């Protein structure tokens, strides 16, 4: 319910973000650390291909929601492909090995309550609004976001404003 209320506020009111400069790599690593139980249950690993520090100017609470939603989706959908099973974080992208998203669903996944495979997602506890929240946050920032099918998996991305000088 809280997520739905927040989504509505993001969609229908211009949100005031508490932007500040912070290291997004530290935030990503903390989110992975707090997701360790789910990662271990899926018997997968998370690979970081990032520098140690990327300073961004944004609201860390909202970026945390985006990264958490992307990572949670990656964990839910990671599968072994040709003997490889992993999640890779590269700057502001999250990739997981597994099935591609059908072309017809690539845009639909950003809609409220949409789940690409109802039978597969029924038991995962997801609400179907996580990616809608990502869309609403990025629309408020005016920054790009999306998903790309890649060989052996799927990559979600978003843009964030770098701190001056980077």
C-alpha positions as CSV (number, residue, x, y, z in Angstrom):
1,X,0.0,0.0,0.0
2,X,2.8,2.4,0.9
3,X,4.5,1.7,-2.5
4,X,1.2,2.5,-4.3
5,X,0.8,5.7,-2.4
6,X,4.3,6.8,-3.2
7,X,3.8,5.9,-6.9
8,X,0.7,8.0,-7.0
9,X,2.5,10.9,-5.5
10,X,5.4,10.5,-8.0
11,X,3.0,10.3,-10.9
12,X,0.6,13.1,-10.0
13,X,2.7,15.6,-8.0
14,X,6.0,17.0,-8.8
15,X,8.1,15.5,-6.0
16,X,10.7,17.5,-4.1
17,X,13.8,15.5,-4.1
18,X,16.4,15.9,-1.4
19,X,19.4,15.8,-3.8
20,X,22.9,15.6,-2.4
21,X,26.3,14.3,-3.5
22,X,27.0,10.7,-2.6
23,X,28.9,7.7,-3.9
24,X,26.4,5.5,-5.8
25,X,28.8,2.5,-5.7
26,X,28.6,2.4,-1.9
27,X,24.8,2.5,-2.1
28,X,24.8,-0.3,-4.7
29,X,27.1,-2.5,-2.5
30,X,24.9,-1.8,0.6
31,X,21.8,-2.9,-1.3
32,X,23.5,-6.1,-2.4
33,X,24.7,-6.7,1.1
34,X,21.1,-6.4,2.5
35,X,19.9,-8.7,-0.3
36,X,22.4,-11.4,0.5
37,X,19.8,-13.9,1.8
38,X,17.8,-13.8,-1.5
39,X,21.0,-13.9,-3.6
40,X,22.2,-17.0,-1.7
41,X,18.8,-18.7,-2.0
42,X,19.1,-18.3,-5.8
43,X,22.7,-19.7,-5.6
44,X,24.0,-16.9,-7.7
45,X,26.7,-14.3,-7.4
46,X,26.8,-10.6,-7.9
47,X,29.7,-9.2,-9.9
48,X,30.6,-5.5,-9.7
49,X,32.2,-3.9,-12.7
50,X,32.4,-0.4,-11.4
51,X,35.1,1.9,-10.1
52,X,35.2,2.3,-6.3
53,X,33.7,5.7,-6.4
54,X,31.1,7.4,-8.7
55,X,29.8,10.6,-7.1
56,X,26.3,11.5,-8.2
57,X,23.9,14.3,-7.3
58,X,20.5,12.9,-6.5
59,X,18.1,11.8,-3.8
60,X,19.7,8.6,-2.3
61,X,16.4,7.3,-1.0
62,X,14.8,7.3,-4.5
63,X,18.0,5.9,-6.2
64,X,17.9,3.2,-3.5
65,X,14.4,2.3,-4.6
66,X,15.5,2.1,-8.2
67,X,18.5,-0.1,-7.5
68,X,16.6,-2.3,-5.1
69,X,13.8,-2.8,-7.7
70,X,16.3,-3.6,-10.4
71,X,18.3,-6.0,-8.2
72,X,15.2,-7.7,-6.8
73,X,13.9,-8.3,-10.3
74,X,17.3,-9.6,-11.3
75,X,17.4,-12.0,-8.4
76,X,13.9,-13.3,-9.1
77,X,14.7,-13.9,-12.8
78,X,18.3,-15.0,-12.8
79,X,18.8,-18.4,-14.5
80,X,21.7,-20.5,-15.6
81,X,22.5,-19.9,-19.3
82,X,25.2,-22.0,-20.9
83,X,26.7,-22.8,-17.5
84,X,26.7,-19.2,-16.3
85,X,24.5,-17.7,-13.6
86,X,25.2,-14.3,-12.3
87,X,24.0,-10.7,-11.7
88,X,26.4,-8.0,-12.9
89,X,26.3,-4.4,-11.8
90,X,28.1,-1.9,-14.0
91,X,27.7,1.7,-13.0
92,X,24.0,2.3,-13.3
93,X,23.0,-1.0,-15.0
94,X,21.9,-4.3,-13.5
95,X,22.3,-7.4,-15.8
96,X,21.1,-10.9,-15.0
97,X,21.6,-14.1,-16.9
98,X,18.2,-15.7,-17.9
99,X,15.4,-15.4,-20.4
100,X,14.9,-12.3,-22.5
101,X,11.7,-10.3,-22.1
102,X,9.4,-10.7,-25.1
103,X,9.4,-7.7,-27.5
104,X,5.7,-7.1,-26.7
105,X,6.4,-6.8,-23.0
106,X,9.5,-4.6,-23.1
107,X,7.4,-1.4,-22.8
108,X,4.6,-3.0,-20.8
109,X,6.7,-4.0,-17.8
110,X,6.8,-0.3,-16.7
111,X,3.0,-0.3,-16.2
112,X,1.4,-0.6,-12.8
113,X,0.7,-4.2,-11.7
114,X,2.1,-5.7,-14.9
115,X,3.9,-9.0,-14.6
116,X,5.3,-10.5,-17.8
117,X,4.6,-14.1,-16.7
118,X,1.8,-14.3,-14.1
119,X,2.3,-18.0,-13.5
120,X,6.0,-17.6,-12.7
121,X,5.5,-14.5,-10.6
122,X,2.4,-15.4,-8.6
123,X,4.5,-16.9,-5.8
124,X,7.4,-14.4,-5.7
125,X,5.7,-11.9,-3.5
126,X,6.1,-9.0,-5.9
127,X,3.4,-6.3,-6.2
128,X,4.0,-5.5,-9.9
129,X,4.6,-1.8,-9.2
130,X,8.4,-1.7,-8.7
131,X,9.2,-0.8,-12.3
132,X,6.4,1.7,-12.3
133,X,8.1,3.5,-9.4
134,X,11.4,3.5,-11.4
135,X,9.5,5.0,-14.3
136,X,7.9,7.7,-12.2
137,X,11.2,8.6,-10.4
138,X,13.1,8.9,-13.7
139,X,10.3,10.9,-15.3
140,X,10.4,13.4,-12.3
141,X,14.2,13.7,-12.9
142,X,13.8,13.9,-16.6
143,X,16.4,11.2,-17.0
144,X,16.5,8.1,-19.2
145,X,15.8,4.5,-18.0
146,X,15.0,1.3,-19.7
147,X,15.7,-2.4,-20.4
148,X,17.6,-4.2,-23.1
149,X,17.6,-7.8,-24.1
150,X,21.2,-9.0,-24.2
151,X,22.8,-12.3,-25.2
152,X,22.2,-14.6,-22.2
153,X,20.0,-12.2,-20.3
154,X,18.5,-8.8,-19.6
155,X,20.0,-5.5,-18.6
156,X,18.1,-2.7,-16.8
157,X,19.6,0.8,-16.8
158,X,19.0,4.4,-15.7
159,X,20.8,7.7,-16.0
160,X,21.8,9.8,-13.0
161,X,23.4,13.2,-12.8
162,X,27.1,12.9,-12.0
163,X,28.6,15.3,-9.6
164,X,30.5,18.1,-11.4
165,X,33.9,17.2,-12.5
166,X,33.3,13.5,-13.2
